[in-house]
Amino acid sequence: MQYFLSLIFGLITAAAFEPVAFWPAALIGLGGWYYLLVTANLRSRICISYLYGLTLLLTVQHWTGIYVGNTPWIALCIVQAIFFIVPAYFVSKKQRYNQISFATSYVLVELLLRTVPFTGFGWSRISFTQADSPLSALYPLGGVVLVAFISAALAATRTLITGLVLISITLLSSVLISPVTDLGKVRIALIQGGVTNLGLDFNSTPQEVFKRHLSQTAKSVTRKQVDLIVWPENAVDIDINTTPGIASQVSDLSKFLQTPILIGGVTRSLNGPQNQSILFNPDKQQVYTKRYLTPFGEYLPLRDLSTKFSKYADEITDFSAGKNDLVFQINDLKFQTQICYEIINDSFRDQVKSDFLIVQTNNATFGDTAQLDQELNIAKIRALETGREVAYVSTTGVTSFIDNKGQIRNSVPKFIPATLIDEVNIVEGQTYTQRYGKYLEGLSIIMLLVILFVRRRVRR
């Protein structure tokens, strides 16, 4: 029965993610998992934790297998579910400090999810589910790590006093004065040009996606109407450096509208293709190359082995990663962009120091799946953590403006060509999360070591 319940609690936890997005489900699921752990022996705790994690991951990450087959999806989940075993070694009915052990060991679970294997795949972190809950006040204070800790601690709470203390911490964090200050506003146009085909062949007709975004911009934005126009990732679906006329068309449009245009496209280099954001003002000026590549999407780990298990493996070309961050600058305006998968990298969050943040993504490759809304939800959390408004633009949706409270202020429907224009607050400074959040995972590991030390001393 306890193994069956671990599956149920894994499913309940998954309901905290899109498309259900019922945030209390995270606390309910974590609480059920904790209850099973404190009533079982070690062998059972290991099985319970693995089944809980596997069910959660298979459900939340189901979209990863839609177009590349079930093998990579299932294999990734089987490996990552191992990380959920960590709390099984720290929580039991005979141990002291179970609540703090569960919370700190769960932080370690999320650390493993975002770093292992290869560069990690931290998509299904439960700390990504609380953007619309009262716990959202914790994101600017300690980021996803603090939210993971408090969520697990609340779920494991069995006494009123402990629960009240944790709730008080959350409430007090909401009234802290933010170190980020407003400086003014900038007007931005986000171009969702759409695609003809959803899936891996979204760009099967050369220049079609490019022409869609070029046309949508020309017909929906007037001269000097905005301060910046932003196209999504892969909006230019052909190499802008080697294809005659592409760069000049973007430059001519920028010159006609008297407005800078930030585009997304793939170019070729000596080391392989590169995923880039390029600023035209009106000519090509600054270029940012994506640094955090998507495993099994932009490069194939263990290629020789992968080709034996997936017929799609040969279709994946290994991209070349960029080396440096870049702050785009237009006169006094400064902004940074994160390209799709980079949004889940916590260290990139801490590098955001510009006036506002842009996220460029191409969700056409994932069709009409939960991936679209899950990624948008992560963008909401990054807005909270950085204290910055986010201009989130996609080829197919969900193109949105997100305020620094993590709320979607404006958006357009999925899968239709559309232009979204709004004002974005520009700010300066860094939140407590950006300054100190990187130390919290290390602190959690130290806490676990202290707990182990104390328990051994007590046994003696």
HELIX and SHEET records of a PDB file:
HELIX    1   1 GLN A    2  ALA A   14  1                                  13    
HELIX    2   2 PRO A   24  LEU A   37  1                                  14    
HELIX    3   3 LEU A   42  VAL A   60  1                                  19    
HELIX    4   4 HIS A   62  GLY A   65  5                                   4    
HELIX    5   5 ASN A   70  GLN A   80  1                                  11    
HELIX    6   6 ALA A   81  TYR A   89  5                                   9    
HELIX    7   7 ASN A   98  THR A  115  1                                  18    
HELIX    8   8 GLY A  122  SER A  124  5                                   3    
HELIX    9   9 ILE A  126  PHE A  128  5                                   3    
HELIX   10  10 PRO A  134  LEU A  138  5                                   5    
HELIX   11  11 TYR A  139  ALA A  155  1                                  17    
HELIX   12  12 LEU A  160  SER A  173  1                                  14    
HELIX   13  13 GLU A  208  SER A  220  1                                  13    
HELIX   14  14 ILE A  246  LEU A  257  1                                  12    
HELIX   15  15 ARG A  303  PHE A  309  1                                   7    
HELIX   16  16 ALA A  313  GLU A  315  5                                   3    
HELIX   17  17 CYS A  340  ILE A  344  5                                   5    
HELIX   18  18 ASP A  346  ASP A  350  1                                   5    
HELIX   19  19 ASN A  363  PHE A  366  5                                   4    
HELIX   20  20 GLN A  371  THR A  386  1                                  16    
HELIX   21  21 TYR A  432  TYR A  436  1                                   5    
HELIX   22  22 GLY A  437  TYR A  439  5                                   3    
HELIX   23  23 LEU A  440  ARG A  459  1                                  20    
SHEET    1   A 6 LYS A 284  THR A 289  0                                        
SHEET    2   A 6 GLY A 272  PHE A 280 -1                                        
SHEET    3   A 6 ILE A 261  SER A 269 -1                                        
SHEET    4   A 6 LEU A 228  VAL A 230  1                                        
SHEET    5   A 6 THR A 181  GLN A 192  1                                        
SHEET    6   A 6 ALA A 418  GLU A 428 -1                                        
SHEET    1   B 6 PHE A 328  ILE A 330  0                                        
SHEET    2   B 6 LEU A 333  ILE A 339 -1                                        
SHEET    3   B 6 PHE A 356  THR A 361  1                                        
SHEET    4   B 6 VAL A 390  SER A 394  1                                        
SHEET    5   B 6 SER A 400  ILE A 402 -1                                        
SHEET    6   B 6 ILE A 408  SER A 411 -1                                        
END                                                                             
